[in-house]
């Protein structure tokens, strides 16, 4: 008498399991499609930039060596040399890392390991809020505050300089470094801290000899993301760099980084001039890859 309900129940379970299987299969295919679209977008962007940027050297006979190491950028006279911009971008990036990484890392350590919870709940959202400020406002802040300060207190004829770029970029990368590094440090298991303290290590010693090394991969990711913010920034840099096409020999020199050059001239460029700006994008892309590779090597060597 009870067998029919059992059979209906089994049939119902079979249909339910089949629906779950179909839903999971559809979800996995949807996730795969999203991942492939991301990769495809990257390939399309890189391929387009490299195609347009390599055309002057492959089809029209321009010297890539002169493009990299030339010091004159005069499109009207068919002179395309970006060496001053490469040097400016390199100095600005390294300088901002020297300032931004220690401040960001120490702030992340303070928020995750030392600060009381009430203090951390106030400072953490404030730091994260910095990431939501438009980059052009950082440039306006630099132009209104940092540039006049440098001009007045260093006795400069013009406050728009490499030093101003370094300071603003260091401020802009702080939210990324602090947020990612803080998350990585908090993810370190408490047993690491308890074991170190039980062996007699001090709290500060535990932080720098146990917790920070354990969170090193996340900290390196934070530095790489901050590096990308510094290299790729354009609008803020335009306002405070001065845009002088010279090889900087001092922190007080006006500069024009690679990103600024592309943004200033792409709107009206055409023909070879436009293609040389795409070639500048290739150099910028290669610059990012090289710095990321160096950071990865440093991280791997530290792990050994």
Secondary structure, DSSP 8 states (H G I E B T S, - for coil): --HHHHHHHHHHHHHHHHHHHHHHHHHHHHHHHHHHHHHHHHHHHHHHHHHHHHHHHHHS---HHHHHH---EEGGGTEE--HHHHHHHHHHHHHHHHHHHHHHHHHHHIIIIIS-HHHHHHHHHHHHHHTTS-HHHHHHHIIIIIHHHHHHHTT-S---SHHHHHHHHHHHHHHHHHHHHHHHHHTS-HHHHHHHHHTT--HHHHIIIIIHHHTHHHHHHHHHHHHHHHHH--HHHHHHHB---S---STTS-B--HHHHHHHHTTT--THHHHHHHHHHHHHHHHHHHHHHHHHHHHHHHH-
